[in-house]
């Protein structure tokens, strides 16, 4: 083979390598235009199947976090109806998960949460209903770790209160969010419609897809 043919062969190989690798390189350096907050604190709970679940179970996954309780008569059923639409949107995706952390662990045993999951139609294998820590520890995780309010409340709210917000977490364990119209990060996504603002579930689904493709 003469030098001319050698150069042509090498050029062809380089071209093929570029066609194959450049999109992967570009994708590697692309980041979703979402704000990055603090890393999720370490946690360990028991899920509705009686299995120990920690934040390590969510490593390499995009996941959504909520605080709830199974006997909640007000916002929890609405929140989890919304969460079910997210489950269905990403059903079967092994890189997606949901963490629903109970703020009433003495009531929400794994058996109770299993019944709740069956009743609600929770079937995604990475949707864990989590319980087992003392109430005070759960409040600390919610209020200080995630900065999502949880605490005692009025009897007509089931005796407890918590936010109607979802936290979005990326594959590296950082809380992420989009920006509002003024360029400020929203931090959390509203699961419930308010008087002047709609819920943000459609935006949350779009941002989950962005993070899955990072």
Buried (B, 14 or more C-beta within 10 A) or exposed (E): EEEEEEEEEEEEEEEEEEEEEEEEEEEEEEEBEBBBBEBBEEBEBBBBEEEEBEBEBBEEBBBBBBBBBBBBEBBBEBBBEBBBEBBEBBEEBEBBBBBBBBBBBEBBBBEBBBEBBEEBEBEBEBBBBBBBBEBEBBBBBBBEBBBBBBEEBEEEBBBBBBBBBBBBBBBBBBBBBBEEEEEEBBBBBBBBBEEEEEBBBEBBBEBBBBBBEB
